[in-house]
Amino acid sequence: MLEEPQIIKTPAGDELVVLPRSDYDALIHALAEAEEDLADIATAEKAHAEMIANPVPHLPAEVSSYLLKGYRRLGAVMMWRGLDARQLAERTGVDQTELQLVAGGKKTIRAADVPPIARALDVPEAWIEP
């Protein structure tokens, strides 16, 4: 609980507030938390606006779980579908090494490869990162 501050008036008429250091530190900490909360809100609002502008079917919880574990989106969808890069390469004609690099986040997928991969995984193209 904050103590009652001391107010001092300068000859120019400005009011200065004197408060214990612990109260000052608590106010600074509360300000930092509020700024962090505002940044989180702004991020969430931006993501929400993008979702409204570009609706994409929701990812299944299992795919989201893989993403939270650090998998790239293609790798997460492949895991969810139970396919490895060799199997997906056989179904799409896309090079297996290329698929491994994309799934591992070491390379960006070519736009031309998105449609056959999405078809092979039976997911919307938006789920496959271009």
PyMOL commands that set and color helices and strands:
alter all, ss='L'
color gray80, all
select helices_A, chain A and resi 21-53+61-68+73-81+85-92+96-103+111-121+125-127
alter helices_A, ss='H'
color red, helices_A
select strands_A, chain A and resi 6-9+15-18
alter strands_A, ss='S'
color yellow, strands_A
deselect
rebuild
show_as cartoon
